[in-house]
Amino acid sequence: MKSYRHVQIQLSFNSKEPIYQQIKAYIINEIMRGRLLPGALLPGSRVLAQQLKVNRNTVILAYEQLTAAGWLTSQYKSGTRVSDSMPAGQKGPPGQEAPPKPSLHIPFRHVNISLSSSNPPGNYDIIFDDGRPDLNLIPVAEISRECRRLFQQENQRQIFSNITERGNELLLQEVNTMLNNDRGLAVTTENICITHGMQMALYLTAQTLLLPGDHVAVEHPGYQPAWHAFKIAGAQLHYIPSDQYGINIEQLEASCRTTRLKALYITPHHQYPTTTTLSVEKRMQLLALSKQYNFVIIEDDYDHEYHFHSHHIPLAGMEHADNVIYLGSVMHTLPISFVCGPAAFINSLSAYRSIVNHEGDPVLQQAVANLMAAGDIRRHIHNTRYVYMKRLELANSIIHSIFAGQAHYSRPQGGLAIWLQLHKEVEAAQLLRKVQSAGMNLVNPLSYYTPHYNSAPGLRLGYASLEEPLIIKGLGKLAKVIQQL
């Protein structure tokens, strides 16, 4: 897309060369070094002449010669722009053939993280994401209307005065009510900090809790973005197997005997990626181990609201949960999440938050708080839960009929994705190529495992974002692809 905003030209003249030559040389140099990009709109000759305090004809002459040489293009009523390609014989931007800029020689922390994109490039008929809600069901109208009302009210300063280090005061109260009434926790607002999304909640938790060299146990397969947050904080990870029954308690306890764990990261409500709901018995065992070996449990309850069968309260809501730090969200489609834990820990985490996101999102937080207080968020979750239950019923019936003998499957108690554990080993790259050639895409199966994993991978298939005809079509196509491997 071409820019409709003029680029800034700042030029100091010398007395040795004609001014139009200096203008030409300056523009060519800015194109070569990549500042003036293809399609960039240059100031009009009259405007630039006034800025540089030169005769307009001088600027016109420079532009004409640059256009004749292929550096610029000029069209009636479209202005003068940088050409989309370099003049013949020239190398460098815009053709991106210039030698790379020298690297920084001052030491800095190198971070090299590659995560699977939730919106893969390419034009696909069907995309099985990792378990995202249907964007068409987001209450955009209600949120937009409330934000607009807040902007139009007379006392707008009140929105900003309600913000504390831990977030909007009314939102903190509403989240506190939700946690106590709906999720069984016994906390106050002093135990809560609002964050901009779950990944910020994970990052701040890791930065506050962990010191370089600390040992953290994680589920395997598991959620790699959390692993990265812990590694960046300097932690050493211990991968504890997780299967259709949840995390392996015996192996976790064996790690506790040989290693002084600082924390366990777990997704007990709907294990990521396998969707398993951890039993009450295993939850009690985890709390007992946490107390015995003195480690923190980081409980990621990323889609608590979408549970379709028996209700499980979070680990943080059970007895003897003093060592639990609880992460959750107000609604899966909103970037409003929270960390809940001991008040002293939350105070430190809030200080970290003020460094990386001091301003926060005051209008959005106030709008969501108002919608929670009015019951709109609760009604939206109730309505969408029914839609997703129907889609899961459909996906469940299809899988049992067409994937028999190809993959192990257990119907999840909730969540927005299903998990297929393939019976045969397949090369992930080959599977993705076959799936994409069929007009579909899915999350790379290897993104849930350590680099050394070499057994049959599982497939996490988000169904909630697909309408029923696409679920039928997509699962049918996927079954044929797997049969042909």
Secondary structure, DSSP 4 states (H G I P E B T S, - for coil): ----SBPP------SSS-HHHHHHHHHHHHHHTTSS-TTPBPPPHHHHHHHHTS-HHHHHHHHHHHHHTTSEEEETTTEEEE-SSPPTT--STTSS-SPPPPPP-S-----------SS-SS--SEEE-SSPPPGGGS-HHHHHHHHHHHHHSS-THHHHHTEETTEEHHHHHHHHHHHHHHS-----GGGEEEESSHHHHHHHHHHHH--TT-EEEEEES--HHHHHHHHHTTPEEEEEEEETTEE-HHHHHHHHHHS-EEEEEE--SS-TTT-PPPPHHHHHHHHHHHHHHT-EEEEE-TTTT-B-SS----GGGSTT-TTEEEEEES-TTSS-EEEE--HHHHHHHHHHHHHH-SS--HHHHHHHHHHHHHTHHHHHHHHHHHHHHHHHHHHHHHHHHHSTTTEE----SBSSEEEEEESS---HHHHHHHHHHTTEEE--GGGGS-TT--SPPEEEEE-TTS-HHHHHHHHHHHHHHHHH-
